[in-house]
Amino acid sequence: MDAFVILFLVVVIICWSCYRRKLEKAAYGIAALDLALRIFDFISKHIGANEVATFLARFPNSLLWVADKYMDGIIYTLVAWMFVLLMAYFLFLIIRVFFKK
């Protein structure tokens, strides 16, 4: 059920960025969501408190994990490559900001 919430958040981020007409906002939003999921995964695996680890273990590992769980074949391949391209664009944005300052 939590994976559907994650998918809903991705759709909201994409729709919001289309409304604002900024691809940068989509890249930042999706990357932030993916990073948060990876942090939750790390904490759930490395924390000693069972209650917190159990709560955080309900969340998916990453956005690609969600796509892998609900898609297969060519659709998953296309989504995975779109995700990789979006993350490459996100990396470009971060490097650009880093060198501007």
C-alpha positions, -999 to 999 in steps of 0.1 A, spaced: 0 0 0 29 24 7 42 19 -28 9 33 -41 14 64 -19 49 68 -34 36 64 -69 9 90 -61 36 114 -49 56 110 -81 25 117 -102 18 148 -81 54 160 -85 53 155 -122 19 172 -126 30 201 -104 62 206 -124 42 205 -157 19 231 -143 49 253 -133 66 244 -166 99 237 -150 117 204 -155 141 214 -128 113 212 -102 104 177 -113 141 166 -111 145 181 -76 112 166 -64 117 131 -77 154 131 -66 144 142 -31 117 115 -29 142 89 -40 168 101 -16 143 100 13 133 64 4 170 54 4 176 71 37 145 53 52 158 20 39 193 26 54 179 36 88 155 6 89 184 -17 82 209 -1 106 189 11 136 186 -9 168 150 1 178 127 -25 165 96 -3 164 112 24 143 129 -2 120 95 -19 115 78 13 107 105 24 82 108 -10 66 72 -6 52 85 20 27 100 8 -6 138 9 -11 138 34 -40 116 46 -69 131 20 -92 121 -7 -68 85 5 -70 87 5 -108 103 -30 -108 75 -43 -85 46 -31 -106 60 -32 -142 79 -56 -163 93 -59 -198 97 -29 -221 76 -6 -199 100 -11 -170 130 -6 -193 116 27 -205 107 39 -170 141 29 -157 159 48 -185 137 78 -180 146 77 -143 183 74 -151 181 104 -175 162 124 -149 189 116 -123 216 126 -148 198 159 -153 196 163 -115 233 157 -112 239 183 -139 218 208 -119 237 201 -87 271 204 -104 260 237 -121 249 252 -88 281 240 -71 303 257 -96 283 289 -97 290 296 -61 
